[in-house]
Structures are given as C-alpha cells and as structure tokens.
Amino acid sequence: MWNMLCHLAGLVPCIPCLLTVLIWQLKKGEFPSVDVHGKRALNFQITMVIVWVACIIASIILSFIHLHFLVSLLFPLIGLAYLILVIMAGIKANNGEDWKYPWSLELVK
C-alpha cells in the first residue's frame, strides 16, 4: 500500500513532491520496497516539473513571435501522460510489481 501511495501522491495538487518525500522518508526504513518506489516516484515528479517549466519558458519566448500556441498544445498532452503514468505506476506498485517510469531523470539516488 505504501508503494502505491508514493506514486499516487503525485496526483495531489500543489504538493505532490512534498507528500511523496514525506511518505518515502517515513516508511523507507520499515519497508525496503518503499525506498525504491519513493525514489522512482520523486524522480518522475521532479522530471515533470522540469518539463512544465521548460514548456512555460518556451511558450513565453515564442509569444514574442506569436507562436506560443504551438507549445500550449503540449500542456494537455503532458498532463494526460503524467496522469496515465502515475496511475499505471500506482497499480503496478499495488500489485507488487517493479516498474520504472519512461523518460524519467535519475536525480535522487
């Protein structure tokens, strides 16, 4: 259950990384699998924050030449991909399977 909550904490608005870190730090000593799932969930959430910020910056830069709508088309797609991947990871973690997010940076080791 704690493995799943590490991943699904990413769906909480405004504080997904904070909630994941809290669950990971509190339960990693008690359950070794929470250490693995917590790191993977946190790495993915940080990666997605970087992607969102990059898209916002690109949108601002492209707005000067009136092409910001091209980047703004990515926002719903990124959000949908995030939602699907977090739910998939939560289901896999709940089933006891080991799953790694695609395109996730390995920032927390």
C-alpha positions as CSV (number, residue, x, y, z in Angstrom):
1,M,0.0,0.0,0.0
2,W,2.8,2.5,0.8
3,N,4.5,1.8,-2.5
4,M,1.3,2.7,-4.3
5,L,0.8,5.8,-2.1
6,C,4.3,7.0,-3.1
7,H,3.2,7.1,-6.7
8,L,-0.3,8.3,-6.2
9,A,0.8,11.2,-4.0
10,G,1.9,12.8,-7.3
11,L,-1.8,13.4,-8.1
12,V,-2.3,15.7,-5.1
13,P,-2.4,19.3,-6.3
14,C,0.3,21.8,-5.3
15,I,2.3,19.5,-3.1
16,P,3.0,16.2,-4.9
17,C,6.7,16.1,-4.4
18,L,6.4,17.1,-0.8
19,L,3.9,14.4,0.0
20,T,6.0,11.8,-1.8
21,V,9.1,12.8,0.1
22,L,7.2,12.6,3.4
23,I,5.9,9.0,2.7
24,W,9.2,7.9,1.3
25,Q,11.2,9.2,4.3
26,L,8.8,7.9,7.0
27,K,8.4,4.4,5.6
28,K,11.6,3.6,3.8
29,G,13.2,2.1,6.9
30,E,10.2,0.0,7.7
31,F,9.6,-1.3,4.1
32,P,12.6,-1.6,1.8
33,S,10.4,-1.5,-1.3
34,V,9.1,1.9,-0.3
35,D,12.7,3.2,-0.8
36,V,12.8,2.1,-4.4
37,H,9.3,3.2,-5.2
38,G,9.7,6.6,-3.4
39,K,12.8,7.4,-5.3
40,R,11.3,6.5,-8.7
41,A,8.1,8.5,-7.9
42,L,10.1,11.5,-6.8
43,N,12.4,11.4,-9.8
44,F,9.4,11.3,-12.1
45,Q,7.7,14.2,-10.4
46,I,10.9,16.3,-10.5
47,T,11.3,15.4,-14.2
48,M,7.8,16.5,-14.9
49,V,8.3,19.8,-13.0
50,I,11.4,20.4,-15.2
51,V,9.3,19.7,-18.3
52,W,6.5,22.0,-17.3
53,V,8.9,24.8,-16.5
54,A,10.7,24.3,-19.9
55,C,7.3,24.5,-21.7
56,I,6.3,27.6,-19.9
57,I,9.7,29.3,-20.8
58,A,9.3,28.1,-24.4
59,S,5.8,29.5,-24.5
60,I,6.9,32.9,-23.2
61,I,9.8,33.1,-25.7
62,L,7.6,32.0,-28.6
63,S,4.9,34.5,-27.6
64,F,7.2,37.3,-28.9
65,I,6.8,35.9,-32.4
66,H,3.2,34.8,-31.9
67,L,3.9,31.1,-31.9
68,H,3.2,30.3,-28.2
69,F,0.1,28.4,-29.2
70,L,2.4,25.6,-30.5
71,V,3.8,25.0,-27.1
72,S,0.5,25.5,-25.4
73,L,-0.8,22.4,-27.3
74,L,1.7,20.3,-25.4
75,F,0.3,21.2,-21.9
76,P,-2.8,19.0,-22.1
77,L,-0.7,16.2,-23.6
78,I,1.9,16.4,-20.9
79,G,-0.8,16.5,-18.2
80,L,-2.6,13.4,-19.6
81,A,0.7,11.5,-19.9
82,Y,1.5,12.4,-16.3
83,L,-1.9,11.2,-15.1
84,I,-1.7,7.9,-17.0
85,L,1.8,7.1,-16.0
86,V,1.2,7.9,-12.3
87,I,-1.9,5.7,-12.2
88,M,-0.1,2.9,-14.0
89,A,2.8,3.1,-11.5
90,G,0.4,3.1,-8.6
91,I,-1.4,0.0,-9.9
92,K,1.8,-1.8,-10.6
93,A,3.1,-0.9,-7.1
94,N,-0.1,-2.2,-5.5
95,N,0.3,-5.5,-7.4
96,G,3.8,-5.8,-6.1
97,E,5.4,-5.3,-9.5
98,D,8.6,-3.3,-10.0
99,W,8.0,-0.6,-12.7
100,K,10.1,2.3,-13.9
101,Y,8.8,5.5,-15.4
102,P,9.8,6.1,-19.0
103,W,11.8,9.3,-19.7
104,S,12.4,9.9,-16.0
105,L,15.7,11.5,-15.0
106,E,17.6,9.7,-12.2
107,L,18.1,12.7,-9.9
108,V,17.5,11.1,-6.5
109,K,19.7,8.1,-5.9
